[in-house]
Amino acid sequence: MANALVKPYEELARAADDLKAMAELAEEDAAFEAELEPALAKAEGQYAAFELQAMMSGKQDAANAIVSIKPGAGGTDACDFAETLYRMYTRWAQAHDFGVEEQDLEPNQEAGIQSVTFRVVGPYAYGYLQSEIGVHRLVRISPFGSGDTRQTSFAAVDVVPELDDTIVIEIKKDDLIKQTFSAGGPGGQHQNKTQSGVRLIHKPTGIRAESRTERSQPKNEDNCMKLLKARLYAVEEQKRLGDIAQRYDAKGEIAFGSQIRSYVMQPYTLVRDEREGIEVKDPAVMKVLDGELDEFMHAYLRHKSAKLAKAKK
């Protein structure tokens, strides 16, 4: 993953050399000035992107991300909100040429989802998506309620880095509880007829992982183990970093008072980051829900970088 930072640096250095050459030509011939302005704008964009990547100095920031979403208070509306967040992150990933691979999805009977876990594959996927860890809050007139009363619903997002072979997490066999359940691949007679779904529970911490999208129980168990190790690693890293960034605790309540971001659709439209020190000006709620998250991610990274620098002094 080191190339993910070296390559942009080399491209930025080449852009600077090109700008210098174009500026020298523009001094001799004014016709080159028209080419200089768009080249300068492009280089500024490259620099901004490189600056953000440089802020992602964590051990696993360059890694792929494993994202889990779970509805909280709000009933069916919360399940629908969880599915909306899944769509939001999928669109954000696609806009940045990241791959999205679903690992586990449990639909809700009426609408939305009970839970989903998916991989986001690409350079610094975890570095960007770590800004999304926490409880998200939606305020709207629910299509699943009666009348025009506003409803508040919640969903929790957790993000862990996908570990490579250089990170070794030892888990004792006696510390694991393995559960199987009826689940299967998408569609067909196989669906929900075999015990292919796997749930692993780490007894000392209570941390768990599930997988049900593969037809094979061994494959689901392998997915579970990778996710469980990633979550255990993330917890240990969080302890090491202290309170620099707060991770959602799956044992906590997904309800009012714990949200990191609010999406308000009635009686006005607003998306607001609730974390101290993070400010984002007037984002359009529908654009954000369609995946335009960069402004929030960048604000989080700047805030985190400043706190880390302050902590080192």
LINWO-V712171 format. One record per residue. N is the residue number from 0. SS is DSSP state (h for helix, s for strand, l for the rest). PHI is phi in whole degrees, 0 to 359 (999 if undefined). OMEGA is omega in whole degrees, -180 to 180 (NA if undefined). Layout:
# LINWO-V712171
n	ss	phi	omega
N	SS	PHI	OMEGA
N	SS	PHI	OMEGA
This chain:
# LINWO-V712171
n	ss	phi	omega
0	l	999	180
1	l	300	179
2	h	298	-180
3	h	295	177
4	h	259	-178
5	h	294	-177
6	h	298	177
7	h	300	178
8	h	296	180
9	h	296	178
10	h	295	179
11	h	293	178
12	h	296	178
13	h	295	179
14	h	297	179
15	h	295	178
16	h	296	179
17	h	297	179
18	h	297	179
19	h	298	180
20	h	294	179
21	h	294	179
22	h	295	178
23	h	294	178
24	h	293	-179
25	h	295	178
26	h	292	-179
27	h	270	-177
28	l	219	-177
29	h	298	-179
30	h	296	-179
31	h	281	-179
32	h	296	180
33	h	295	179
34	h	279	-175
35	h	291	-175
36	h	297	178
37	h	295	178
38	h	293	178
39	h	293	179
40	h	297	179
41	h	295	180
42	h	295	177
43	h	297	177
44	h	295	178
45	h	296	-180
46	h	294	180
47	h	298	179
48	h	294	179
49	h	294	179
50	h	299	179
51	h	295	179
52	h	296	179
53	h	294	178
54	h	287	-178
55	l	270	-174
56	l	257	179
57	l	296	-176
58	l	304	-174
59	l	245	-177
60	l	300	-178
61	l	279	-173
62	l	281	168
63	l	296	-179
64	s	244	171
65	s	246	-173
66	s	249	176
67	s	236	179
68	s	232	-178
69	s	221	178
70	s	290	177
71	l	238	-180
72	l	298	179
73	l	130	175
74	h	61	-178
75	h	298	179
76	h	298	178
77	h	293	177
78	h	296	177
79	h	293	177
80	h	297	178
81	h	300	178
82	h	292	177
83	h	297	177
84	h	295	177
85	h	301	178
86	h	297	-179
87	h	300	-179
88	h	290	177
89	h	298	180
90	h	293	177
91	h	299	-179
92	h	298	-179
93	h	296	179
94	h	294	-180
95	l	254	178
96	l	60	174
97	l	266	175
98	s	276	176
99	s	234	-179
100	s	233	-180
101	s	289	179
102	s	251	-178
103	s	203	178
104	s	215	176
105	s	243	-178
106	s	288	173
107	l	268	-172
108	l	298	-176
109	l	275	180
110	l	192	177
111	l	75	-175
112	s	225	174
113	s	275	177
114	s	187	174
115	s	208	173
116	s	228	-178
117	s	213	177
118	s	266	170
119	s	245	-170
120	s	252	178
121	l	164	-179
122	l	301	177
123	l	67	177
124	h	301	179
125	h	293	179
126	h	304	178
127	h	284	-171
128	h	285	177
129	h	299	178
130	h	294	-174
131	h	266	-178
132	l	295	177
133	s	140	-179
134	s	268	178
135	s	250	-173
136	s	237	178
137	s	242	175
138	s	239	180
139	s	196	169
140	s	276	-172
141	l	291	174
142	l	289	-178
143	l	256	180
144	l	260	178
145	l	249	179
146	l	81	-176
147	l	242	179
148	l	282	177
149	s	293	178
150	s	233	177
151	s	251	-179
152	s	231	-175
153	s	226	173
154	s	213	-179
155	s	254	178
156	s	242	175
157	s	237	-179
158	s	226	176
159	s	230	178
160	s	284	173
161	l	283	-174
162	l	280	175
163	l	267	-174
164	l	289	-179
165	l	280	179
166	l	260	-178
167	l	251	177
168	l	245	-179
169	l	271	176
170	l	234	179
171	l	289	-179
172	h	300	-179
173	h	291	-179
174	h	271	-176
175	s	249	168
176	s	248	177
177	s	252	176
178	s	236	175
179	s	242	-179
180	s	208	-177
181	l	288	177
182	s	192	180
183	l	199	178
184	l	292	-176
185	l	294	173
186	l	75	174
187	l	79	-179
188	l	291	-178
189	l	292	-174
190	l	302	175
191	l	62	-179
192	l	242	178
193	l	234	180
194	s	276	-176
195	l	268	178
196	s	288	-177
197	s	230	174
198	s	234	176
199	s	246	180
200	s	239	178
201	s	271	-171
202	l	301	-177
203	l	297	-176
204	l	248	-175
205	l	81	179
206	l	290	-177
207	s	227	176
208	s	214	180
209	s	228	172
210	s	210	-179
211	l	218	-173
212	l	278	178
213	l	275	178
214	l	284	-176
215	l	264	177
216	h	298	178
217	h	302	179
218	h	293	177
219	h	296	179
220	h	294	178
221	h	296	177
222	h	299	179
223	h	301	-177
224	h	297	179
225	h	297	-180
226	h	293	180
227	h	298	179
228	h	296	179
229	h	296	180
230	h	290	177
231	h	296	178
232	h	297	-179
233	h	297	179
234	h	296	179
235	h	294	177
236	h	295	179
237	h	295	177
238	h	297	-179
239	h	292	-178
240	h	277	-180
241	l	69	-174
242	l	258	-179
243	l	298	174
244	l	218	-176
245	l	266	179
246	l	262	176
247	l	296	178
248	l	266	-175
249	l	299	178
250	l	274	-177
251	l	280	-178
252	l	269	179
253	l	267	-172
254	l	204	-174
255	l	300	177
256	l	99	-178
257	l	242	-173
258	s	286	174
259	s	261	-179
260	s	211	178
261	s	242	176
262	s	245	-175
263	s	253	-178
264	l	245	174
265	l	213	3
266	l	277	176
267	l	223	180
268	l	247	-176
269	s	195	168
270	s	239	-175
271	s	228	172
272	s	279	-174
273	l	268	-176
274	l	277	-178
275	l	299	176
276	l	90	180
277	l	249	-178
278	l	237	176
279	l	228	-171
280	l	268	166
281	l	45	175
282	l	284	179
283	l	284	-171
284	h	300	-178
285	h	290	177
286	h	293	178
287	h	296	180
288	h	293	174
289	l	269	172
290	l	110	180
291	l	275	-173
292	l	251	-172
293	h	303	-177
294	h	299	178
295	h	292	-179
296	h	297	-179
297	h	294	179
298	h	297	179
299	h	297	-178
300	h	296	178
301	h	296	-180
302	h	295	-180
303	h	296	180
304	h	298	180
305	h	294	179
306	h	293	178
307	h	296	179
308	h	297	179
309	h	294	-180
310	h	293	-178
311	h	281	-177
312	l	286	NA
